[in-house]
């Protein structure tokens, strides 16, 4: 690896913990906090996107959101981006981030409002 090159970012889905991690050289450098809708219409719901201090500006947040959408696509479920960063990224990348059905958005907001641990 060239002297100034960064190690590659790996993405790890910790579904039970509700986190998609960005891992570099064995350490988490960012994550998306999320939940999965308990009832149909099932969806992955992004709540927060965080990049650790000192790792900003390297595309980690965008990589997290892109990976989050790809995981949802592989599961055959939509993404509801309640996180402002994820929503902004989705608006800029409509070819990679299909708009969630209104029913899924309403269900995600209702589940989040009912559970303070999902905010």
BELSULKA-V838980 format. One record per run of one state. SS is the DSSP state (h for helix, s for strand, l for the rest). FROM is the first residue (numbers start at 0). TO is the last residue. If there is no record, write none. Layout:
BEGIN
ss = {SS & SS}
from = {FROM & FROM}
to = {TO & TO}
END
This chain:
BEGIN
ss = {l & s & h & l & s & l & s & l & s & l & h & l & s & l & h & l & h & l & h & l}
from = {0 & 8 & 14 & 17 & 18 & 24 & 26 & 36 & 42 & 51 & 59 & 75 & 77 & 81 & 83 & 92 & 101 & 114 & 115 & 118}
to = {7 & 13 & 16 & 17 & 23 & 25 & 35 & 41 & 50 & 58 & 74 & 76 & 80 & 82 & 91 & 100 & 113 & 114 & 117 & 118}
END
